[in-house]
């Protein structure tokens, strides 16, 4: 059984202690990325905000990322190691944790 989820449903699913894991713009970027992933692979994803919070992290900027990944040299190095979802109009981005 499958239910189609729009952005509002997706955003609202991050409630309680998971509400602040992503900014509003971060949720939008992650939603768009996941929808594109589904379309390109034909694989349907389960709406699981807890799993998304474990698998992805939003960073304010590259300097903040370096606190967790000191061995990453620059954005190109980061993109060679994991998925990077840029948040338009900001320095923020989301990565798939590795």
Long-range contacts (C-beta under 8 A, 24 or more apart in sequence): 2-44, 3-47, 5-47, 7-31, 9-47, 10-47, 13-47, 13-49, 14-49, 14-52, 14-53, 15-49, 18-49, 18-50, 18-53, 21-53, 21-57, 21-58, 22-53, 22-56, 22-58, 22-94, 23-58, 23-87, 23-92, 25-87, 25-88, 25-89, 25-90, 25-92, 26-58, 26-87, 26-92, 26-94, 29-85, 29-86, 29-87, 29-88, 29-94, 30-56, 30-85, 30-94, 33-83, 33-85, 33-94, 54-97, 55-96, 55-97, 56-85, 56-94, 56-95, 56-96, 56-97, 57-94, 57-95, 57-97, 58-87, 58-92, 58-93, 58-94, 59-92, 59-93, 59-94, 59-95, 60-91, 60-92, 61-91, 61-92, 62-91, 65-95
